[in-house]
Amino acid sequence: MKRKTFISVFFAVILLGFSAYLDSPYSFLNKNYAYSNDQPAVAIPASVESSTNVPETKEKLVKREKEAGYIIETYEEYEVYKDKDGQIVKSEPTGQTDTLKYWDYSKNKGISK
């Protein structure tokens, strides 16, 4: 009985070792796909044509005001249409606005140097 258990465990370990070898990059199955650090991966750049129909979104500063030690900036999103040469043909507001509020460090209230 002891011998049967030993043989079963031995073959299980051999089977696990062989399956780990087949899964490794050093396996004869993966030798064409394995890369090391000194070999760069081959990548073919895709040529991308820019479409003139798709608008690009940009945010423009609409308003900047100071209030209670803070600077409050309001940005509005615009759809920008460009031609083949990259010149802006049309710019339309989307109605989407973002507000950014941050502390005004230009004033040195109560801070002595």
C-alpha positions in Angstrom: 0.0 0.0 0.0 2.9 2.3 0.8 4.4 1.7 -2.5 1.2 2.5 -4.4 0.9 5.9 -2.7 4.5 6.7 -3.4 4.2 5.9 -7.1 0.9 7.9 -7.3 2.6 10.9 -5.7 5.7 10.5 -7.9 3.6 10.5 -11.1 1.5 13.5 -9.9 4.7 15.5 -9.3 6.1 14.5 -12.7 2.8 15.5 -14.4 2.8 18.9 -12.6 6.4 19.5 -13.5 5.8 18.6 -17.2 2.7 20.8 -17.4 4.6 23.7 -15.8 7.4 23.2 -18.4 4.9 23.3 -21.3 3.4 26.5 -19.9 6.8 28.3 -19.5 8.3 30.5 -22.2 11.2 28.0 -22.5 9.0 25.2 -23.7 9.3 23.9 -27.3 5.7 25.0 -27.8 6.4 28.6 -27.0 9.9 29.1 -28.4 8.6 31.2 -31.3 6.6 33.5 -28.9 9.0 34.0 -26.0 10.8 37.4 -25.7 13.5 38.3 -23.2 14.5 41.8 -22.0 17.2 42.3 -24.6 14.8 41.6 -27.5 12.3 44.3 -28.3 8.8 43.2 -29.1 7.9 43.7 -32.8 5.1 46.2 -33.3 3.8 47.4 -36.6 2.5 51.0 -36.4 -1.0 51.4 -37.7 -1.7 54.3 -40.0 -4.5 56.4 -38.6 -6.3 58.8 -40.8 -7.9 61.7 -38.9 -11.5 62.1 -39.7 -12.9 65.6 -40.3 -16.4 64.6 -39.3 -15.6 63.9 -35.6 -15.4 66.9 -33.3 -12.8 67.4 -30.7 -13.8 68.7 -27.3 -11.9 71.4 -25.6 -12.5 73.5 -22.5 -12.1 77.2 -22.6 -11.9 79.6 -19.6 -15.1 81.6 -19.5 -15.0 83.4 -16.1 -12.4 84.0 -13.4 -13.3 85.8 -10.1 -11.9 86.2 -6.6 -14.2 85.5 -3.7 -13.3 85.2 0.1 -9.7 84.3 -0.5 -10.4 81.8 -3.3 -10.1 82.0 -7.0 -13.1 80.5 -8.8 -12.7 79.6 -12.5 -15.5 78.5 -14.8 -14.7 76.5 -17.9 -17.1 75.7 -20.8 -16.8 72.7 -23.1 -16.7 73.4 -26.8 -16.9 71.1 -29.8 -14.1 72.1 -32.2 -14.4 71.0 -35.9 -11.2 71.1 -38.0 -10.5 70.7 -41.7 -7.8 68.4 -43.3 -5.1 71.0 -42.6 -5.9 71.2 -38.9 -7.4 74.7 -39.1 -10.5 75.3 -36.9 -13.6 75.5 -39.1 -16.3 75.7 -36.4 -16.5 75.9 -32.6 -19.8 75.2 -30.8 -20.5 75.3 -27.0 -21.9 72.1 -25.6 -23.5 73.7 -22.5 -21.3 71.6 -20.2 -19.5 73.8 -17.6 -16.9 72.9 -14.9 -16.0 75.1 -11.9 -12.6 75.0 -10.3 -12.1 76.6 -6.9 -8.7 76.9 -5.3 -7.0 79.1 -2.6 -5.5 82.4 -3.7 -1.9 82.2 -2.6 -1.0 85.6 -4.1 -2.3 87.3 -0.9 0.0 86.9 2.1 -2.6 87.5 4.9 -1.0 87.3 8.3 2.1 85.5 7.1 5.3 87.2 8.1 8.6 86.3 6.4 
